[in-house]
Amino acid sequence: MTAQTPLLCLPKYWLIIRALLSSLLGIGVLYGLLILNTFRRYGLVMDRTWQKRIDEWIDRKET
């Protein structure tokens, strides 16, 4: 009888597993960058709007 190499010990399968994990990590990083970009874009608009409201409140309070 000859001993067969277990399926998970073959280098080909480790390469496939590493490629899948690397792809998943890459998708996660891309998704994170898109989220940060969205926050930055909406953050500027919201900051300007909030500053405008505060300026209007100060103007109303002074008069």
N, C-alpha and C positions, 0 to 999 in steps of 0.2 A: 504494500500500500504506500502511496505517496501522499504527503501532506499538501493540501492545497493552500495557497495564500488567501487569507481572508479578504473579502471584497474591499473593506475600508483601508487596507494596508497598501493598496496599489497606488502608485504616484499619480496616475491619471485621475482617480477619484478625489485625491487631495487637491489637485489643481482645480477641478470643477468646484469643489467646496470653497476654496479660496477665492475663485472668480465670482461666485455668487455672493459671498460675504462682502467682497470689495465693491461689487455693484450696488448692494444694498446700502453700504456705508456712503458711497458716492451719491446715491439718490437722496439719502438723508441730509448730507451736507448741502446739496443743491436746494432742497426744500427749505432748509434753515436759512440759506442766503436769500431765497425769495421772500420768506417771512420777514427777515430783517429789512429788506428793501421796502416792503409794504409798510412796515412800521415807520421807517424813516420818512417815506413820502407822506403818509397821513399825519405824521407827527408835526411836520412843518406847517401844514395847512391848519391843523388844530391849534398849534401854538400861536399862529398869526391871528386866528379868529378869537382865541381867548384873550390875547393882548388887546385886540380892538375892543372887545367887550369891557375889559377893565378900564381902558382909556375912556370909554363912553360913560361908565359908572362914575369915574373921577370927575369928568366934565359936568355931569348932572349934579353931583354933590357940591361942587364949587359954586354953582349958580343958585 
